């Protein structure tokens, strides 16, 4: 561009110089000496030289302009290609998002169907368990009758009745085991689908605080007046109660967890009123949930512990353990509770007994008072009597210079050194000596035989 301007500036100068020379030639026509004709050729050369330089300048300018235009076209091509690729990626993302939404909808439908099926199966299993319990009570009643009439040969009809009842109970046990296996598989599938739904929802959209607030408002408006809600839809009730547990703290006991929708036995955190939160083992059975306070299965844990250990608890909640008197008292002081003791002997016969009970605090040495409600085994613990808990290092009642916990091992609610101690030494059936058996794990009614035990379980449940 600069060269063009120079050319436009030089050209008029050259033309004007030439015109002056022509004019001067007319003026000097009368002069005797004629001007040399080669002077005009020099001007032409100058002009030609200027034009040549101008042409070179224009050529360079054209080359540079072409290069710049090529760069511009190259960038435009890259931009167009990138825009096209982005358009394709956007279309693919939209298609994937639509597929994810459809998959999420299908999984939610399957999840609801499986939940309904699982609830129906749980209801059938609970009915079967109730039938099994009734049949077991009948069988145990017949066994007690046979034991009392051991001298008299039982009639053929009674023998057939016992055999048929045992066969029916075994058949029911197998049926229940199969149903439990199906329910466990259903729970695993539900958990897997729930995780898939959560992942898909995270990909499709971010969680909404508005949905959370609406759900809490719905729970508060549709629920009952208590700390837990019961709405028409079971899944909504479970979600609402879980949200309230998260806002208000842990549940007061295992029954509250069951009412909120929990159906799997295991370790949970509870927080009784006026107490610190702690872990317990909740056993979901018999249409409700029981808080386990003692469990013995194989003798792997030594129950000959100190007073402080029995007060605070010891063992593994998934194996053998003693929950602790302090924790048990913090639960039972919330209301009226039922005490259930489940026993299994070395022939794998299972029996139980239930008491209405009250438990005192540490100031009373955790005094226990019992009143039998039901069961399939004769009572071996005094009723309507205050039983104080004692250990070898802290025996509150030494009778006739005989220390019950020290001589019988393990902390327990002893009364006149009763021969029942579920926290005693774990003894296998081969130990036939009376002294070892009295130190062992057994159940001994005042009028009846010894029940040398293979496993024990003590649980509590609110009466209402």
TALINWO-V919515 format. One record per residue. N is the residue number from 1. RES is the residue in three letters. PHI is phi in degrees with one decimal (999 if undefined). D_CENTER is the distance of its C-alpha to the mean C-alpha in Angstrom with 1 decimal. Layout:
N,RES,PHI,D_CENTER  N,RES,PHI,D_CENTER
This chain:
1,UNK,999,76.9  2,UNK,-63.8,78.9  3,UNK,-66.1,81.3  4,UNK,-61.5,82.0  5,UNK,-64.1,82.8  6,UNK,-62.1,85.2  7,UNK,-63.1,86.9  8,UNK,-63.7,87.4  9,UNK,-77.8,88.9  10,UNK,-76.7,91.2  11,UNK,-58.5,92.5  12,UNK,-63.3,94.4  13,UNK,-62.9,95.9  14,UNK,-66.2,97.1  15,UNK,-64.4,98.6  16,UNK,-67.6,100.3  17,UNK,-65.3,101.7  18,UNK,-67.8,103.1  19,UNK,-63.7,104.6  20,UNK,-64.5,106.3  21,UNK,-65.8,107.7  22,UNK,-64.4,109.1  23,UNK,-66.1,110.6  24,UNK,-66.9,112.1  25,UNK,-70.2,113.6  26,UNK,-67.2,115.3  27,UNK,-67.7,116.6  28,UNK,-96.8,117.9  29,UNK,-67.4,119.5  30,UNK,-84.7,122.9  31,UNK,-72.4,122.3  32,UNK,-69.2,124.3  33,UNK,-100.7,121.3  34,UNK,-85.9,118.6  35,UNK,-67.3,114.9  36,UNK,-70.8,113.3  37,UNK,-73.7,111.2  38,UNK,-78.7,108.7  39,UNK,-66.4,107.4  40,UNK,-67.0,105.6  41,UNK,-63.4,104.0  42,UNK,-64.0,102.4  43,UNK,-63.6,100.8  44,UNK,-64.2,99.5  45,UNK,-63.4,98.1  46,UNK,-61.3,96.4  47,UNK,-65.0,95.0  48,UNK,-64.1,94.0  49,UNK,-61.6,92.3  50,UNK,-63.9,90.4  51,UNK,-66.4,89.4  52,UNK,-62.9,88.3  53,UNK,-62.5,86.1  54,UNK,-64.1,84.8  55,UNK,-63.6,84.0  56,UNK,-61.2,82.2  57,UNK,-62.4,80.2  58,UNK,-64.0,79.3  59,UNK,-63.7,78.3  60,UNK,-62.8,76.0  61,UNK,-62.7,74.6  62,UNK,-64.5,74.0  63,UNK,-61.0,72.3  64,UNK,-63.4,70.0  65,UNK,-63.3,69.2  66,UNK,-61.9,68.4  67,UNK,-61.8,66.0  68,UNK,-64.5,64.3  69,UNK,-66.3,64.1  70,UNK,-61.2,62.7  71,UNK,-61.2,60.0  72,UNK,-62.9,59.2  73,UNK,-63.5,59.1  74,UNK,-63.8,56.8  75,UNK,-64.8,54.3  76,UNK,-62.3,54.5  77,UNK,-64.7,53.8  78,UNK,-62.5,50.8  79,UNK,-63.0,49.5  80,UNK,-61.5,50.1  81,UNK,-64.6,48.2  82,UNK,-62.4,45.2  83,UNK,-61.8,45.1  84,UNK,-65.8,45.3  85,UNK,-63.5,42.4  86,UNK,-62.6,40.3  87,UNK,-62.6,41.1  88,UNK,-63.0,40.0  89,UNK,-62.3,36.7  90,UNK,-61.6,36.1  91,UNK,-64.0,36.9  92,UNK,-63.9,34.5  93,UNK,-62.8,31.6  94,UNK,-62.6,32.4  95,UNK,-64.6,32.4  96,UNK,-62.9,29.0  97,UNK,-62.6,27.5  98,UNK,-66.2,29.0  99,UNK,-63.2,27.7  100,UNK,-62.8,24.1  101,UNK,-64.3,24.5  102,UNK,-64.4,25.9  103,UNK,-62.2,23.2  104,UNK,-60.4,20.5  105,UNK,-63.0,22.6  106,UNK,-64.1,22.9  107,UNK,-64.4,19.2  108,UNK,-64.3,18.6  109,UNK,-64.1,21.4  110,UNK,-61.8,20.2  111,UNK,-62.8,16.8  112,UNK,-64.0,18.7  113,UNK,-63.2,21.0  114,UNK,-67.3,18.5  115,UNK,-61.0,16.8  116,UNK,-62.5,20.4  117,UNK,-62.3,21.2  118,UNK,-64.5,18.3  119,UNK,-65.3,19.4  120,UNK,-63.5,23.0  121,UNK,-67.3,22.2  122,UNK,-62.1,20.4  123,UNK,-64.5,23.5  124,UNK,-64.1,25.8  125,UNK,-65.1,24.0  126,UNK,-63.3,24.4  127,UNK,-63.7,28.0  128,UNK,-63.5,28.6  129,UNK,-64.9,27.2  130,UNK,-61.8,29.5  131,UNK,-62.1,32.4  132,UNK,-64.1,31.6  133,UNK,-62.5,31.7  134,UNK,-62.8,35.0  135,UNK,-65.9,36.5  136,UNK,-63.4,35.5  137,UNK,-62.8,37.2  138,UNK,-64.4,40.2  139,UNK,-63.7,40.3  140,UNK,-65.6,39.9  141,UNK,-63.0,42.7  142,UNK,-67.0,44.9  143,UNK,-65.8,44.1  144,UNK,-63.4,45.2  145,UNK,-63.9,48.2  146,UNK,-65.2,49.0  147,UNK,-63.4,48.6  148,UNK,-67.4,51.1  149,UNK,-104.8,53.5  150,UNK,-63.7,53.2  151,UNK,-72.4,57.0  152,UNK,-86.1,57.6  153,UNK,-67.8,56.9  154,UNK,-66.4,54.4  155,UNK,-70.5,55.7  156,UNK,-62.8,54.9  157,UNK,-66.7,53.2  158,UNK,-65.3,50.8  159,UNK,-62.1,50.0  160,UNK,-65.6,49.2  161,UNK,-64.0,47.1  162,UNK,-62.3,45.0  163,UNK,-63.0,44.7  164,UNK,-65.7,43.7  165,UNK,-65.3,41.1  166,UNK,-63.1,39.6  167,UNK,-63.2,39.6  168,UNK,-66.3,37.9  169,UNK,-64.2,35.2  170,UNK,-63.7,34.6  171,UNK,-62.7,34.5  172,UNK,-65.1,32.0  173,UNK,-60.6,29.8  174,UNK,-62.9,29.9  175,UNK,-63.7,29.1  176,UNK,-64.9,26.1  177,UNK,-61.2,24.8  178,UNK,-63.5,25.2  179,UNK,-65.2,23.4  180,UNK,-62.3,20.4  181,UNK,-63.9,20.4  182,UNK,-63.4,20.5  183,UNK,-63.8,17.7  184,UNK,-62.2,15.5  185,UNK,-62.2,16.7  186,UNK,-63.3,16.0  187,UNK,-63.3,12.3  188,UNK,-62.4,12.1  189,UNK,-65.5,14.2  190,UNK,-62.4,12.3  191,UNK,-63.3,9.1  192,UNK,-64.6,11.7  193,UNK,-67.5,13.5  194,UNK,-62.6,10.8  195,UNK,-63.8,10.3  196,UNK,-63.6,14.1  197,UNK,-63.3,14.7  198,UNK,-62.1,12.8  199,UNK,-64.6,14.9  200,UNK,-66.0,18.0  201,UNK,-64.5,17.7  202,UNK,-65.2,17.5  203,UNK,-74.3,20.7  204,UNK,-74.7,22.5  205,UNK,-154.7,22.1  206,UNK,-81.5,20.6  207,UNK,-61.4,18.4  208,UNK,-107.7,20.8  209,UNK,-67.6,21.1  210,UNK,-64.8,23.5  211,UNK,-62.1,21.0  212,UNK,-60.6,18.7  213,UNK,-66.5,21.9  214,UNK,-64.4,23.1  215,UNK,-66.0,19.9  216,UNK,-63.4,20.2  217,UNK,-63.2,23.9  218,UNK,-62.6,23.4  219,UNK,-62.7,21.3  220,UNK,-68.4,24.0  221,UNK,-83.8,26.8  222,UNK,-95.1,25.6  223,UNK,-82.7,24.0  224,UNK,-86.4,25.9  225,UNK,-82.9,27.5  226,UNK,-81.7,25.0  227,UNK,-74.9,21.9  228,UNK,-121.5,19.8  229,UNK,-111.4,20.7  230,UNK,-132.5,21.6  231,UNK,-99.7,22.4  232,UNK,-65.8,24.0  233,UNK,-89.2,21.2  234,UNK,-64.3,18.2  235,UNK,-67.5,15.6  236,UNK,-64.7,17.2  237,UNK,-61.9,17.2  238,UNK,-63.6,13.5  239,UNK,-63.6,12.9  240,UNK,-61.6,15.8  241,UNK,-65.9,14.7  242,UNK,-62.6,11.3  243,UNK,-64.9,13.6  244,UNK,-67.6,16.1  245,UNK,-60.6,13.9  246,UNK,-66.8,13.0  247,UNK,-81.9,16.8  248,UNK,-95.4,18.3  249,UNK,115.0,16.2  250,UNK,-70.7,14.4  251,UNK,-72.1,15.5  252,UNK,-73.9,18.9  253,UNK,-162.2,18.2  254,UNK,-68.8,16.3  255,UNK,-64.5,18.4  256,UNK,-62.8,17.2  257,UNK,-64.5,13.5  258,UNK,-63.5,15.1  259,UNK,-66.0,17.2  260,UNK,-82.9,14.4  261,UNK,117.7,13.1  262,UNK,-71.5,10.9  263,UNK,-129.7,12.7  264,UNK,-106.0,11.3  265,UNK,-68.7,13.1  266,UNK,162.5,11.7  267,UNK,-87.0,11.7  268,UNK,-131.7,10.7  269,UNK,-100.5,12.5  270,UNK,-123.2,15.4  271,UNK,-143.4,18.3  272,UNK,-61.1,21.5  273,UNK,-59.8,24.2  274,UNK,73.3,26.3  275,UNK,-132.3,24.1  276,UNK,-77.1,21.9  277,UNK,-71.9,18.2  278,UNK,-153.8,17.5  279,UNK,-90.2,15.2  280,UNK,-138.4,16.2  281,UNK,-100.7,15.7  282,UNK,-100.9,15.3  283,UNK,-106.2,17.1  284,UNK,-88.5,16.7  285,UNK,-161.1,20.3  286,UNK,56.5,23.5  287,UNK,73.6,22.1  288,UNK,-160.4,20.3  289,UNK,-130.9,18.3  290,UNK,-115.4,20.2  291,UNK,-89.9,19.7  292,UNK,-82.4,21.0  293,UNK,-110.7,23.6  294,UNK,-153.6,25.2  295,UNK,-150.8,24.7  296,UNK,-134.6,27.3  297,UNK,-131.6,27.3  298,UNK,-146.0,29.5  299,UNK,78.2,31.2  300,UNK,-73.0,29.4  301,UNK,-113.7,29.0  302,UNK,-80.4,32.2  303,UNK,-93.8,32.3  304,UNK,-84.0,35.6  305,UNK,-112.8,34.1  306,UNK,-80.9,35.6  307,UNK,-61.4,35.5  308,UNK,-62.9,33.1  309,UNK,-64.7,30.7  310,UNK,-69.3,30.7  311,UNK,-73.1,30.4  312,UNK,-97.9,27.3  313,UNK,99.0,25.7  314,UNK,-158.5,25.4  315,UNK,98.4,23.8  316,UNK,-106.6,20.4  317,UNK,-62.1,18.0  318,UNK,-92.3,17.2  319,UNK,-131.1,20.9  320,UNK,-96.1,23.9  321,UNK,-165.9,23.8  322,UNK,-126.5,25.4  323,UNK,-60.8,23.2  324,UNK,121.0,26.1  325,UNK,-65.9,28.8  326,UNK,-62.7,27.9  327,UNK,-68.5,24.3  328,UNK,-62.5,25.5  329,UNK,-66.1,28.3  330,UNK,-64.1,26.0  331,UNK,-78.9,24.1  332,UNK,-71.5,27.4  333,UNK,-74.6,29.4  334,UNK,-79.1,27.3  335,UNK,171.7,29.2  336,UNK,-87.6,30.5  337,UNK,-130.2,28.5  338,UNK,-103.3,29.3  339,UNK,-103.8,29.4  340,UNK,-117.5,28.7  341,UNK,-114.7,30.0  342,UNK,-109.4,29.3  343,UNK,-126.1,31.8  344,UNK,-136.9,32.4  345,UNK,-89.2,35.7  346,UNK,-79.1,36.8  347,UNK,-99.0,37.8  348,UNK,64.2,34.2  349,UNK,-80.6,35.3  350,UNK,-111.5,32.7  351,UNK,-136.8,33.7  352,UNK,-148.2,32.3  353,UNK,-151.2,33.8  354,UNK,-122.5,32.5  355,UNK,-128.0,34.0  356,UNK,-82.8,34.1  357,UNK,-146.3,34.1  358,UNK,-136.0,34.3  359,UNK,-123.7,33.3  360,UNK,-81.6,35.2  361,UNK,-88.7,34.2  362,UNK,-63.6,35.3  363,UNK,-69.1,38.7  364,UNK,-106.3,39.5  365,UNK,57.8,38.1  366,UNK,54.3,35.2  367,UNK,-62.6,37.7  368,UNK,-113.4,36.4  369,UNK,-129.1,38.2  370,UNK,-118.0,37.6  371,UNK,-148.2,38.7  372,UNK,-62.7,38.1  373,UNK,-107.9,36.6  374,UNK,-160.0,36.2  375,UNK,159.4,35.7  376,UNK,-120.4,37.1  377,UNK,-144.7,38.7  378,UNK,-60.5,41.5  379,UNK,-70.4,40.7  380,UNK,-125.4,41.1  381,UNK,-121.3,40.3  382,UNK,-63.3,42.8  383,UNK,-102.5,42.2  384,UNK,54.2,43.1  385,UNK,-133.2,43.6  386,UNK,-79.4,42.1  387,UNK,-106.4,40.6  388,UNK,-92.6,40.0  389,UNK,-76.4,37.5  390,UNK,-148.3,39.2  391,UNK,-128.4,38.7  392,UNK,-61.4,41.4  393,UNK,-86.0,41.7  394,UNK,-150.2,41.8  395,UNK,-93.7,43.5  396,UNK,-79.0,44.3  397,UNK,-131.6,46.7  398,UNK,-97.0,49.0  399,UNK,-102.9,51.1  400,UNK,52.6,54.4  401,UNK,57.7,53.5  402,UNK,-119.6,50.7  403,UNK,-84.7,47.3  404,UNK,-60.7,44.7  405,UNK,-63.1,41.6  406,UNK,-71.4,43.8  407,UNK,-89.2,45.6  408,UNK,-108.3,42.7  409,UNK,66.3,39.9  410,UNK,86.4,36.5  411,UNK,-76.7,35.9  412,UNK,-164.2,36.3  413,UNK,-87.8,37.9  414,UNK,-80.4,41.4  415,UNK,-142.8,44.3  416,UNK,53.5,47.7  417,UNK,52.2,45.8  418,UNK,-54.5,44.5  419,UNK,-88.3,43.8  420,UNK,-109.7,40.2  421,UNK,-153.9,37.7  422,UNK,-84.4,34.1  423,UNK,-111.4,33.5  424,UNK,-79.5,36.6  425,UNK,-70.7,37.2  426,UNK,-78.9,35.6  427,UNK,-120.8,38.6  428,UNK,-79.9,38.9  429,UNK,-61.5,41.4  430,UNK,-69.3,44.1  431,UNK,-82.8,44.7  432,UNK,-97.8,47.4  433,UNK,-65.3,49.0  434,UNK,-65.1,48.9  435,UNK,-62.9,48.2  436,UNK,-64.2,45.1  437,UNK,-66.5,43.9  438,UNK,-67.4,44.3  439,UNK,-86.1,42.1  440,UNK,-89.4,39.5  441,UNK,-96.3,36.6  442,UNK,-152.2,38.4  443,UNK,-129.2,38.9  444,UNK,-133.4,42.6  445,UNK,-63.2,43.9  446,UNK,-61.0,47.3  447,UNK,-117.6,49.0  448,UNK,164.2,47.3  449,UNK,-89.7,46.4  450,UNK,-72.4,43.9  451,UNK,-113.1,40.4  452,UNK,-75.0,39.4  453,UNK,-103.6,35.6  454,UNK,-94.6,33.2  455,UNK,-150.3,29.9  456,UNK,-139.9,29.1  457,UNK,-150.9,26.3  458,UNK,-117.5,26.7  459,UNK,-135.4,24.4  460,UNK,-129.8,24.8  461,UNK,-155.6,24.2  462,UNK,-63.9,25.7  463,UNK,-74.0,28.9  464,UNK,-90.0,28.4
